[in-house]
Amino acid sequence: MPGEDINFMSLQNLIPYMKFIFAFAFFVFASSCFAQKDTAGVLPADSNSIIIHQDPRLDLLIKKQATINEVTSRDGRRTDKGFRLMIISTNNRDEALAAKTKVYTYFPELKAYLWYQSPYFRVKAGNFKDRKDAESYQRRLNTYFPKGVFIMKDIIEVKPGKNNDDEIAP
C-alpha cells in the first residue's frame, strides 16, 4: 500500500529528531539531579553576604605588622620645639626653588623646606635646638641671601640617637 509507505517514511525521517529530543530531556534531568547543594546546610540570611574561610594565623600576622608600622612611623616622625632659618618668602615659585637649591649647594648639611602658604612660597632651612647654632648659620647664610635670613621658632625634626639620646637633624 502506497499510503503506508508514506507514513513509514515520515517516521524514519523523524527518528534522528526524536533521538535528539530524548538526549536533551535526559541531559536536563541528569543535570538537575547533580546540581550544587550547600554543604554547610545553613544559607546566609543576606543573599549579598560572602563567607570567608581564613586561617586565624593571618589575623595575628596583620596585628603584628600593624604594631611594627606604628613603632617605625612613630620613631621616624619625632619632632620637638626649636628654630629654623627663614631664607625667603616670595610669591614667585621659581625664586623660591632657586633659593632652596642654593641652600643645598652651599650648605648640604642643612635640610631645606619649601612651603606654600597662599600667596607666598617660603623656604626654611635647618633643625636647630639652640638659638646660638641658628645664629652661626644665619651669619653664614646672609652672605648668599643679601635680603636677610631670619631665625624663627618652629617645630623641628629630631632623629632618634643610637644611645636613645635625641640628635637634631641639621
Stockholm file with secondary structure:
# STOCKHOLM 1.0

chainA/1-170         MPGEDINFMSLQNLIPYMKFIFAFAFFVFASSCFAQKDTAGVLPADSNSIIIHQDPRLDLLIKKQATINEVTSRDGRRTDKGFRLMIISTNNRDEALAAKTKVYTYFPELKAYLWYQSPYFRVKAGNFKDRKDAESYQRRLNTYFPKGVFIMKDIIEVKPGKNNDDEIAP
#=GR chainA/1-170 SS CHHHHHHHHHHHHHHHHHHHHHHHHHHHHHHHHTCCCCSSSCCCSSTTCCCCCCCHHHHHHHHHHHHHHHHHHHHHTCEEEEEEEEEEEESCHHHHHHHHHHHHHHCTTSCEEEEEETTEEEEEEEEESSHHHHHHHHHHHHTTCTTCCEEEEEEEEEEECTTSCEEECC
#=GC SS_cons         CHHHHHHHHHHHHHHHHHHHHHHHHHHHHHHHHTCCCCSSSCCCSSTTCCCCCCCHHHHHHHHHHHHHHHHHHHHHTCEEEEEEEEEEEESCHHHHHHHHHHHHHHCTTSCEEEEEETTEEEEEEEEESSHHHHHHHHHHHHTTCTTCCEEEEEEEEEEECTTSCEEECC
//
